[in-house]
Amino acid sequence: MKTITNKDLMRQANRKLVLQEIFNNKYTTRAAISRQLGLNKSTVSSIYDELKAEQLVEEVGEGAASHVGGRKPTNIRIYGDYGFTLSFDISFHNLHFMANYLNGQVIDQSEAPIYQKSIQEISQIIDEQINHYLTTVTSIKGLLGICLSIHGIVNDQQEITYSPFVNFDNENLRERLGSKYHVPVVLENESNLTAVYVRDFMMTFDHKNLVAISIHKGIGSGVILDNRLFRGFKGQAGEVGRTLTKNAAGQLTPIEQICSEDAIINRLSDELNLTDLNRYKVVDMYRNREPHAVAAINEFIQEIAGLIYNSAMYFDTGAMYIGSPLMEAAPEIFDQVAVRVQQLGKSEIELVRLTDSDKATLLGACSVITHYALDLVGYSLDFSKN
């Protein structure tokens, strides 16, 4: 067995830096990488030749010559067709899924109904989709990895310790999928993945700290501190839906029991004796000034604004990102939340509404699994340029 020397470790570290630099630019050159990283040109060229032989990178024409003239450099970039990743978001009503090339380019995005299905049935649907993409996506290496978005708590051992909406029934999806398809499989909380999406697809590291709050069937948040996902001691960081507030009777209750989308729907269904109520009908009732809907949404605005303000103060961030299908259906609700947040402390909190929260989660999952596929876990990857 070959002994790993300090020279080998340095070579591995330099390879990762070069690969990261190539990924983080739409295209670059070996000379530019050498300047940016402070590495010897021969070192960069040697690593590039190795990456090219593996077909991880490709050449895309000539760049501009330097101001002193000479031979034009060759532009290079990450080779998207090297392989693809798959992401699955296991929500309450639907299984959302997406296929992406290595550079993050979306190949396909869709969903399948899973309401009241067992985890075994959901697992079968996941297998069907994986097999579909294995036979339809053309690439060099094929499937590179799978990320599963969980609406619950995932600890550092990749165990689902809390799942309020889906009973996983001791089904170890990570182990089963990994052994069946022989690729890395990662589980992560849905709100955490939304925060990763904001960091890697939107912010591109301009802000070191940010909070992304997801308001769906429950309420959760993903926290980025110093550009890294903060998961807490047991993976429970960001469980803001369990924040206590007072209900109409003056009793302390988790805020998601009052302000999640399902809480609003259930409240109006009970008060008005309605069935088959959904977010779009709630929005119609609110816009038509139906008193019960107005009261429910006004309470939502007050409570969510307080939650956003407090979260911003806790983590000292000037940027808060909100993923809420209800607010996507009625942007005026978001506008009122934003006004109320500013009124609470006359603060300068930047509030941003995510326009497609389901896609945000899947793209965050794409980023997470791409880090594993490239062996760049812990390295910053900028998907906005690819």
VODODO-388504 format. One record per residue: z, x, y of N, C-alpha, C, O, CB in turn; residue in three letters. Coordinates in steps of 0.02 Angstrom, whole numbers, plus 50000, padded with zeros to 5 digits. Glycine has a CB too. Layout:
BEGIN
ZXYZXYZXYZXYZXYala
...
END
This chain:
BEGIN
500005004349940500005000050000500005004450062500385009350067500624995250000met
499585002850109499525006850170500135006150214500375000550224498895004850208lys
500395011650239500965011550284500715009850354500245012850379501335018350284thr
501065005050387500875003050455501205007850504501815008350506501084995650470ile
500805011250542501055016250591501085013150660500855007550672500595022450591thr
501385016850706501415014650776500705013950804500575009650847501825019650819asn
500265018250780499565017850803499255011250780498885008150818499155023850776lys
499405009050719499155002650694499424996850735499064992250753499335001750619asp
500074997150751500384991850790500074991550860499964986050887501144992850795leu
499954997250889499644997450955498934994650952498724991150998499635004650982met
498584996150900497904993550891497914985950885497504982550915497574996650828arg
498384983350847498444976050839498614972750905498344967450922498984974350786gln
499074975750943499264973051008498674973051056498564968251092499854976951037ala
498304978551057497714978951101497174973951081496844971051124497424986051100asn
497094973051016496604968150992496774961151019496334957551042496574968050915arg
497414959351016497614952751040497504952151115497274946851138498354951551024lys
497644957351152497534957151224496794956351241496604952651285497814963451257leu
496374960051205495644959551216495394952651198495004949651235495264964951176val
495614949951141495404943251120495634938051170495264933451187495674941651050leu
496244938751194496504934151245496084934451308495924929251337497234935751261gln
495914940351329495514941151391494824938051383494574935051430495454948551408glu
494524938851325493874935751313493934928151314493524924751344493574938151246ile
494454925551281494544918251277494654915351347494394909951362495134916551232phe
495024918851389495224916051453494694916551507494834915051565495844919451476asn
494104918751489493544918951537492944915351507492814915751447493364926251554asn
492584911851550491974908551526491524913651494491224912351441491604904851583lys
491464919351526491154925251496491404931351535491614930751592490364924751497tyr
491394937051503491634943151534491224948951506490734947951470492394944251522thr
491414955051523491084960951497491604965951472492204965351489490624964251552thr
491384970751433491854975751409492154979851466492744981651465491504980451359arg
491734981251516491984985051574492514981051612493024983851633491404986851621ala
492404974551620492884970351655493544969951616494084970051645492604963251666ala
493494969451550494104969251508494484975751516495094975751521493924968051434ile
494124981351515494434987951522494814988451588495374990851590493904993451518ser
494504986051643494824986251708495434981651710495964983551734494334984251763arg
495364975651684495894970651687496504972751647497074971751669495634963951662gln
496394975651588496944977351544497184984651551497704986451525496744976151472leu
496794988651587496974995651594496894999551530497255004451518497674996151618gly
496424997351488496305000751425495685005251430495235003851470496204995651368leu
495675010451391495105014951389494485011051367494525006851323495235020851341asn
493915012551397493295008951381493105009651308492855004951277492725011551424lys
493235015451279493065016451209493505012151164493275009851112493125023751189ser
494135011151184494585006851146494344999651147494324996251096495305007251174thr
494154997351207493904990451214493254989551174493174984551140493774988751288val
492804994451178492164993951142492274993751067491944990051031491704999751160ser
492744997851043492894997950971493164991250948492964988650896493395003550956ser
493624988450986493914981850968493374976450973493334972050931494514980051014ile
492964976851026492434971951033491954972150973491764966950947492044973051098tyr
491764978050952491314978750894491624975550832491274972450792491154986150881asp
492274976350825492634973350768492624965750773492504962350722493364975950766glu
492744962950833492734955750843492024952950833491944947450807492994953950912leu
491534956650855490844954450848490644954350774490294949750752490374959050886lys
490864959350737490704959550665491024953650629490754951150580490954966250634ala
491604951450653491934945650623491634939050648491804933750623492684945850639glu
491184939550698490854933850729491334929450770491214923450778490514929650676gln
491874932450794492334928950837492084928650909492304924350948493014932250835leu
491634933050927491354933250995490594933450990490304935150939491634939351035val
490284931751046489554931951049489314934751116489684934451166489254924951037glu
488714937351117488414939951178487984934451210487624930851175487994946251165glu
488034933851277487694928351312487294930851372487344928151427488204923051334val
486914936051362486474938451415486794944051456487334946351441486284932851461gly
486434946051508486644951751549487024949451611486874944251640486044955851569glu
487514953351630487884952151692487564956051749487044959151741488614954051685gly
487894955751807487634959351865487804966751861488344968651838487904956251930ala
487344970851883487464978051885487984979651938488074975751985486814981951897ala
488314985251932488804987251982488454989152048487844989852050489224993251957ser
488854989852101488564991252167488224998152170487834999552216489104990852220his
488365002352121488045008952120487435008952074487135014152062488535014252097val
487255002952050486675002452007486835003951935487405003351914486125007052030gly
486335005851897486445007551827486285001651782486024996551804487155009651817gly
486445002551719486284997651667486704991351675487304991751688486395000651597arg
486404985551668486764979251673487204978251612486994979551555486264973351682lys
487824975951623488274974951566488094968651527487734964251552489004974451590pro
488324968251466488204962451424488774957451430489354959251420488104964551350thr
488614951251447489124946051450489334943951380488914943251335488864939851490asn
489974943051371490234940951306490724935251314491014934351368490574946851269ile
490814931351262491284925751263491514924151192491234926751143490964919351296arg
492024919951187492254917851122491704913651089491354909951123492914913751128ile
491624914251024491104910550989491384904150961491734904150910490794914950932tyr
491244898650994491524892250975491354890150904491764887150870491294887051021gly
490744891650882490524889650816490824893750759490644892850701489784890050812asp
491284898250777491624902150724491984897550676491984898650615492134907150756tyr
492284892150703492634887350660492884881550702492744881150762493214890750623gly
493254877050670493494871150707494214869550686494444871450632493034865050696phe
494554865850729495234863650715495254856050716494814852750744495734866450767thr
495764853250684495864845950683496554844250708497044847650692495754843250611leu
496594838950747497234836550774497324829150759496844825250766497284837950851ser
497924827250739498084820250723498714818150760499224821650757498174819350646phe
498674812550793499254809650827499454803350789499104798350789499094808050902asp
500034803750755500274798150714500704793650757501314794650760500664800650650ile
500404788750790500774784150832500964777850793500874777550732500364782350896ser
501224772950828501484766950794500914762450769500934760150712501934763050841phe
500424761350812499884756750794499264760150766498914757450724499694752650853his
499124766250790498504769550772498604776950756499064780150780497994768850829asn
498154779450714498104786550702497534789050746496954787250735497974788250625leu
497694793050795497184796050839497014802950812497454806550789497434796350914his
496384804750815496194811350789495614814350828495214810750859496014810950716phe
495574820950826495064824550864494874830950826495304834250796495314826250935met
494234832650829493984839050802493744843250861493404840650906493404837850750ala
493924849750861493734854250915493464860850887493714863350837494334855550962asn
492964863550921492754870250904493284875250927493754873350962492064871950937tyr
493224881450907493734886450921493864887250996494424888851016493534893150891leu
493364886151037493454886951109493744880751142493814880451203492794888651142asn
493914875651103494214869551129493714863951142493904858251156494564871051193gly
493064865451136492564860251147492654854551098492734855651038491854863251140gln
492654848351124492764842551082492144841051041491594840351069492954836351125val
492224840650976491684838750932491664831250923491134828050926491754842250863ile
492254828350913492304821150901493024818950913493494822650902492064819350829asp
493094812650936493754809650944493714802350924493244798850942494004810351018gln
494204800050885494194793150863494904790950844495384794650856493714792150803ser
494974785050814495624782550793495524777650735494984774950724496004779250851glu
496074776450700496074771750644496734767850646497254770750660495974775350575ala
496714761350632497334757350633497794759250575497574760150518497184749950629pro
498444760050590498934761650538499554757250542500054758550509499144769050543ile
499524751950583500104747650592500344744850525499964741850487499934741850641tyr
500994745850511501324743450450501064746850387501184744450331501234735950445gln
500714752450394500504756150334501044761250316501404763750359499824759850347lys
501104762650252501584767650229501324774650246500734775550260501704766950152ser
501774779550244501574786350258501074788750205500654792950220502184790950261ile
501124786250144500644788150092499944785650110499444789050099500864785350023gln
499904779450137499254776750158498994780550219498394781950223499324769250175glu
499434782250265499224786150323498984793050302498484795550327499814786850374ile
499334795950255499144802550229498444802350197498064807050204499654804950177ser
498294796850164497624796150133497084795750187496544798550179497604789850089gln
497234792250242496744791750297496634798650327496074800450344496994786750351ile
497174802550334497104809350361496654813450316496214817050340497794812650367ile
496754812950250496334816550202495604814550210495154818750208496564815350130asp
495484808050217494794805550224494454808550285493874810450283494784797850228glu
494834808850341494544811650402494424819150396493914821650419495004810150461gln
494894822750365494804829950355494174831250314493774835550331495424833050321ile
494094827550260493514828450216492864826550252492344829650241493584824250153asn
492904821550296492314819650335492094825450380491504827150381492474813450379his
492564828550415492384833950460492194840250421491774844150444492964835550507tyr
492494841350364492304847150323491574846750302491244851950294492744847550261leu
491324840750293490624839950270490124838850327489524839050315490584834150222thr
490364837650388489904836050442489884841250498489394841750535490084829450472thr
490414845150505490434850150559490154856750534490364859450483491154851150586val
489674859350570489364865750553489704871450590489734871350651488604865650569thr
489954876250553490274882150583490274887750532490084886750474490994880550607ser
490484893650553490474899450508491044899250458490934899850398490514905950549ile
491654898350483492244898750440492514891850420492964891350378492774902650474lys
492244886550450492484879950433493154878350466493284880450522492554879250358gly
493564874550432494214872350459494684878350467494784882250421494524867050413leu
494974878850528495414884450543496144882550547496584886850541495204887550609leu
496284876050556496984874050560497044866650579496564863550602497344878250611gly
497644863950568497784856850580498434856250618498924859650602497814852850513ile
498444852050670499064850650706499214843150703498764839150714499024853050780cys
499834841350687500044834450682500514832850740501034836150748500374833050614leu
500354827850779500774825550833501254820150807501034815150779500354822750892ser
501904821350816502424816950790502794813550847503034816850893502914820750745ile
502854806850843503254803250893503974803150869504224798050845502974795850904his
504294808750875504974809650851505184816850863504894820250905505024807850776gly
505684819150827505944825950837505744830450779505824828750721506714825750844ile
505474836250797505284841350748505704847550764505684850050819504514842950751val
506084849950714506514855750727506124862350717505524862250702507124855650682asn
506474867950726506144874450722505924876250651505534880950642506594879750748asp
506164872550602505944873550532505364869050514505184868450456506534872350485gln
505074865750565504504861250555504704855250512504304852650473503934865050522gln
505324852950520505564847050486505614841350535505844842250592506244848250451glu
505404835350514505464829450556506174826750547506334823950495504924823950539ile
506594827550598507294825550593507424818650621507964815750610507724830550628thr
506944815950659507024809250688506344806150700505914809150733507434809550755tyr
506234800250672505594796750680505734789250684505784785950633505114798350621ser
505784786650746505974779550754505434774550736505594768650724506184778450824pro
504814776650734504264771850725503894772350659503614767350635503774772650781phe
503904778150628503554779150565504054781950514504384786950528502944783850573val
504094778950456504534781350402504154786450361503704784650322504784775450358asn
504324792850368503964798050332504184798650259503874802150220504064804650367phe
504734795350242504914794450171504904801050133504654801350076504444789450138asp
505174806350164505204813050133504514816050117504454820750078505604812750070asn
503994813250148503314815850139503234822250180503274822050241502774810550159glu
503134827950148503054834250183502314835450196501964838750158503364840150142asn
502064832650251501354833150268501144840450279500604842450259501194829050329leu
501574844250310501404851150325501284855050261500784858650255501954854450366arg
501734854450214501664858150151501074855650111500704859650082502304857550110glu
500984849050108500444846250068499754848150096499314850250058500504838550065arg
499674847350161499024848750191498884856250190498314858350179499004846150263leu
499394860350201499304867550200499074870150132498624874250127499934871050220gly
499394867550079499214869850012498544866949989498194870049949499754867949962ser
498364861150015497734858049994497124861050029496594862049998497754850550007lys
497204862550094496624864850133496664872350151496194875050180496554860750196tyr
497224875550134497304882750143497194885050215496854889950228496814886450097his
497494881350261497464883050332498164882050361498574878550332496934878750370val
498294885050419498944883750453499004876350472498514873350495499014888250516pro
499594873550462499724866650482500364866750524500884869350502499804861850419val
500334863750583500894863850630501074856750649500634852750664500734868050692val
501724855150650501974848750674502294849850742502644854850753502494845650623leu
502174845250788502494845750854502584838850884502204834250871502064850250901glu
503094838250926503234832050960502674830051008502384834351042503894832550999asn
502524823651011501964821151051502024822951125501544825051156501914813751044glu
502624822051154502724823551225502664830951239502404832951291503404820951249ser
502904835051193502824842351200502084844251202501894848651241503164845951143asn
501684840951161500964842451160500634840351225500164843551248500634838951101leu
500864834951255500604832851320500744838251372500314839851413500904826151342thr
501344841051371501524846451417501094852651405500874855851453502264848251410ala
500964854251342500524859951326499824858651353499504863251379500504861151249val
499584852451347498924850751374498894852151449498424855251474498754843351360tyr
499404849851485499414850951557499404858351573499024860551617500044847651589val
499814862151538499844869451550499184872851535498964877051575500394872551508arg
498864871251479498294875251456497614872451477497124876251479498314875651382asp
497574866051492496934863051511496904861251586496354860551613496804856851470phe
497484860451618497484858251688497754863551736497424865451784497874851951695met
498364865851721498704870051770498464877251768498474880651819499454869851757met
498254879551711498044886551701498544891451731498364896251764497344887651731thr
499184890051718499734894651734499864895451809500174900351829499574901351705phe
499644890651850499794890951921500534889251934500834891851981499344886251960asp
500814884751894501524883051899501884885551837501654884451781501614875351907his
502454888951847502824891451789503224885951756503344886151695503284897051810lys
503434880951795503854875551768503514868851779503264867451834504554875651800asn
503504864651729503244857851737503554853351684503794855551632502474857851731leu
503554846851699503804841851653503264836451645502994833951695504474838751678val
503114834651584502644829251569503044823651535503334824751482502044831651524ala
503034817751564503394811951536502894807151506502424805051538503824808451591ile
503004805451443502574800651407502934794051399503504793851375502354803551338ser
502614788651419502904782051415502454777751371501944775151393503004778751486ile
502644776951308502264772951261502734767851230503074764151266501934777551205his
502754767751164503244763451130503954765751146504414761651150503124763551054lys
504034772251154504654775151177504524779251240503984778751269504984779451122gly
505014783251260504934787651318505154794651298505694795551270505334785051379ile
504744799551312504924806451297504634811051350504234808851392504674808451228gly
504834817251348504554822051396504464828751363504814830551316505014822751457ser
503974832451388503864839351367504024843851426503834842351482503134840451341gly
504364849351413504604853651467504314860651458504384863751405505374853951468val
503984863151510503734869951512504154873851561504174872251620502974870251531ile
504494879051537504894883451580504614890551574504534893251520505654883351559leu
504464893451632504174900051634503554900451589503454905351553504694905351612asp
503154895251592502514894651556502594893951480502104894351444502094900551571asn
503214893051456503324892251384503634885451369504034882951408503774897951357arg
503444882651313503724876251293504464877051277504664881251237503344873451232leu
504874872851309505594872951297505764867451247505684861551263505994872151364phe
505994869351188506114864551135506854863151124507034858351089505804867051071arg
507284867251152507994866351142508244869151076507854872051038508164859051146gly
508894868351064509204871351005508954868350940508854871950891509954870651010phe
508864861750938508654858350877507994854550886507844849950848509194853550855lys
507604856450936506974853050948507054846550986506584842650989506624851850884gly
507644845351014507784838851045507714839051121507824833851153508474836651027gln
507524844651150507434844951222506884840051243506374839351209507254852151245ala
507004836651298506494832051324506574824851301506164820651318505824834351305gly
507104823351263507214816451239507504812151295508054809451289507674816351177glu
507124811551349507374807951408507424800451396507774796951433506934809351468val
507084798051345507124790851330507814788751310507984782851313506634789151274gly
508234793651289508914792051270509404792551329510004791451321509144796651214arg
509134794251388509554794551448509874787651459509524782551456509134796651510thr
510514787551472510874781151480510804778451550510854782151599511604781951461leu
510704771951554510694768251617511024761451605511164759651548509964767451645thr
511144757751658511464751251650510944745751645510474745451686511944749851707lys
511024741351597510574735651590510794729951636511264730851675510534733151517asn
510464724251632510614718651676511334716251669511624713551716510144712851663ala
511634717251610512324715151598512834720551618513434719651609512424713351525ala
512584726051647513024731451668513254735951612513704740051622513624728551700gly
512934735451554513114739651497512664745751494512074745451510513064735551431gln
512954751451473512564757451466512094756851406512294754751352513014763651458leu
511464758551416510964757951363510424763251374510294765051431510644750851362thr
510114765851321509564770651330509004767651373508824761851364509294772851263pro
508744771751418508244769151465507614766651430507294762051456508064774651515ile
507444769451372506834767151338506904760151310506404756951293506644772051283glu
507524757651304507624750751282507504745851338507504739751327508334749951255gln
507414748451399507264744251457506564745451483506214740751503507774745451512ile
506354751751483505754753651520505164756251478504644757851506505924758751568cys
505224756551412504634758351373504144752451376504334746851394504824760051299ser
503534753851358503024748451359503224742851313503154736951330502334751251340glu
503464744551253503654739351206504254735451230504304729451217503814742451139asp
504724738751266505304735251292505094729851342505374724351342505794740151325ala
504604731451383504354726551432504014720751396504124714851413503874729851482ile
503594722451347503234717151310503724712751273503654706551273502734720351260ile
504224715751240504714711751203505124707351249505284701651232505174716351162asn
505304709951306505694706051355505314699951378505584694351379505884710451416arg
504684700851397504284695151421504124690251365504094684251376503634697651453leu
504024692951305503894688451247504494683951235504414677951221503734692551184ser
505094686751240505704682751229505814677851286505984671951275506314687351222asp
505734680151347505874675951405505384670051411505574664651432505864680051469glu
504754671251393504234666251402504014663051337503564658851336503644669251437leu
504334665151282504164662451216503414663351202503064658551184504354655051212asn
503184669551210502474671051200502384675351138502844678951118502184674651262leu
501794674951108501614679251052500984683051070500604681051115501524675050987thr
500854688451034500254692551044500194695251115499634695951140499644688451027asp
500754696651146500734699451213500594706951208500854710351164501414698251251leu
500174709451253500014716651254500024719051326500134715151373499334718051220asn
499894725551336499954728351403499464725251452499614724451511499854735851401arg
498874723551428498364720751473498554713751497498434711951554497684720551438tyr
498854709851453499094703251472499684703851520499754699951567499294699151411lys
500114708951508500674710151553500414711851623500674709351673501134715751527val
499914716151626499614718151690499314712051725499414711251785499084723551680val
498964707851688498674701751718499224697251747499164694551802498264697851666asp
499764696351709500324692351732500634695351795500804691751842500864691651677met
500704701951796500994705251854500544704451915500784703051970501104712751839tyr
499904705251907499444704651963499384697451988499234696152046498754707151943arg
499514692651943499524685651962500204683451988500324677552001499324681251904asn
500664688351995501334687352024501754682551982502154678752010501274684652094arg
501674682551917502114678651874502824681451882502924687451872501874678851798glu
503314677451898503984679951918504314684451865504604689551882504434674051932pro
504284682551802504604686551750504274693351744504614698451736504584682851683his
503614693551748503244699851743503394704251804503484710351797502494698651737ala
503414701251862503574704951923504274708051919504374713751938503524700451985val
504754704151894505434706651887505474712451838505814717351850505904700951865ala
505124711751782505134717051731504804723451757505074728951746504774714651667ala
504244722851790503894728751816504284731951873504304738051879503184726951838ile
504594727851916504984730651971505574734751944505744740051970505234725052017asn
505894732151891506444735951860506174742351830506494747651834506794731651807glu
505604741951798505274747851770505154753151824505304759051814504604745951737phe
504894750951881504744755551936505384759051960505384765151971504414751851995ile
505914755251969506544758151993506834763151943507014768751962507054752552006gln
506864761151880507174765451829506764771751815507034777151810507284761551764glu
506104770951810505674776751795505664781551853505654787651843504954774451778ile
505664778951914505684783351973506324787551973506304793551988505644779152039ala
506884784451955507514788151951507494793451896507734799051906508084783451938gly
507204791751840507144796551784506704802451805506874808151790506844793051722leu
506154801051838505694806351860506044810951910506014817051905505054803351891ile
506384807951958506724811852009507264816351978507294822351993507044807252062tyr
507664813551934508204817451902507914823051859508184828551859508634812851860asn
507374821551823507064826751781506804832451823506864838251804506494823751739ser
506514830851881506254835951926506814840351952506734846451960505864832851984ala
507394837251966507964841051991508264845451936508454851151949508494836252019met
508304842751875508584846651819508204853151808508504858351797508584842451755tyr
507544852751811507134858451790506804861951849506394866451839506604856151742phe
506994860051910506754863451970505994864351969505734869851978507094870351976asp
505654858851959504924859051958504644854652014504924849452029504654856651890thr
504104856952044503784852952094503214848752066502884845152104503534857252149gly
503094849252001502524845751970502774841451912503074844051865501984850651947ala
502634835051914502814830351861502174826651840501814824151882503374825351883met
502054826351775501444823251749501644817351706502064817851661501014828351708tyr
501334811551719501524805351687500954802751643500414801451668501734800051738ile
501094802151578500614799151532500864792251512501364791551477500514803651469gly
500524787051535500744780151523500134775551519499804774451570501224777751579ser
499984772851460499424768051455499524762051501499034759351526499354765651383pro
500144760051512500274754351558500054756151628499744752051662501014752351557leu
500214762151651500004764251718499254765651721498944764951774500384770551739met
498964767551664498234768351663497894761651673497384761151706498004771551596glu
498194756351644497914749551651498044746751720497654742651744498214744951598ala
498594748951753498764746451819498984752251863499584753351871499324740951815ala
498524756051891498694761951932499154760251991499514764652016498074765151958pro
499144754052013499584752152069500324752852051500744753852095499424745152092glu
500484752151988501174753051966501374760451975501914761952000501274750951891ile
500924764951956501044772051966501134773552040501584777352059500474776251938phe
500714770552082500764771852155501454769852181501744773252223500214767952193asp
501714764152157502374761952179502924766452153503414767752188502494754752158gln
502844768952092503334773752065503334780052108503874782652124503164775551991val
502734782452127502694788552167503034787652235503374792152258501954790452178ala
502934781952265503254780452330504014780452322504374783252363503014773752359val
504244777152269504964776652258505274783552244505834784852266505114771952199arg
504934787852208505184794552195505284798352260505794801652269504694798452149val
504804797852305504874801252369505444798352410505784802052446504214800752409gln
505554791952406506094788752443506784790952419507254791252458506034781152439gln
506844792452355507494794052326507804800152357508414800352368507424795052252leu
507404805152372507694811252400507264814352453507364820052472507804816252346gly
506784810352478506294813052526506044819852502505984824652540506604813652597lys
505904819952437505714826152404504964827352408504574823052428505934826152332ser
504764833352389504064835252389503804835852317503384840052303503954841852426glu
504054831652273503844831852203503114829452197502944824052220504314827452159ile
502704833552167502004831652155501974827652091502144830052037501544837952151glu
501764821352097501724816952039500994815852021500594813852064502084810152054leu
500824817151958500124816551936500084811751877500454812551828499844823551916val
499644806951882499544802251826498984804851781498434806051804499364795151852arg
499144805751717498634807851669498184801951654498424796351643498964810551604leu
497534803051655497054797551650496904795451579496654789951568496424799451684thr
497054799651530496934797851460497474801151418497374806651392496214800051436asp
498044797851412498624800951381498514802351307498774807351280499234796551389ser
498134798151272497994799351202497584805751193497734809851149497614793351171asp
497084806751235496684812751231497094818851251497004824251222496064812151277lys
497544818151300497964823651321498374826351263498434832351254498424821551379ala
498674821751225499074823851167498664827651117498884832851091499394817751134thr
498064825251102497644828551052497394835351076497334839951037497044824051036leu
497244835851141497034842351167497614847351168497514853351157496734841551238leu
498214844851181498794849151175498884851751104499044857551094499424845551197gly
498764847251056498794849250985498254854350970498364859150932498724843150939ala
497664853450999497114858250990497324865151013497194870150980496484855851028cys
497654865451072497874871851098498384875151050498324881051035498194870951167ser
498874871251027499394874050983499084877050921499244882750903499894868550964val
498634873450888498364875850824497854881450836497764885750792498044870150785ile
497524881550894497064886950909497444893550918497204898850897496664885350973thr
498034893150948498454899150953498594902050883498574908150873499124897450989his
498734897650835498854900050766498224902750735498234907950702499134894250723tyr
497654899250745497024901450714496814908350738496524912250701496474896350729ala
496974909850801496784916350830497334921550823497254927250846496594915550903leu
497894919650793498474924150787498704926250857498854932150869498304930350743asp
498724921350903498924922750972499514918350994499554916451052498334921851020leu
499944916650947500534912750964500964916751013501124922551001500944910950900val
501144913551069501524916951121501094919851176501364922251226501944922251090gly
500444919851167499974922251218499694916351257499584910951230499404926351184tyr
499584917351322499304911951364498564911351352498184916251357499454913351438ser
498344905151337497634903851329497414898451378497734893251383497474901651256leu
496884899751414496624895251466495994891751438495464894751431496454899151532asp
496074885251423495514881451396495074878351450494554875551434495774875951351phe
495274878851512494914875351565494224878251578493784874951605495314875351629ser
494114884451558493474887751572492994887451514492414889451520493594894951591lys
493224884751457492794884651397492474877751387492094876851339493204886551335asn
END
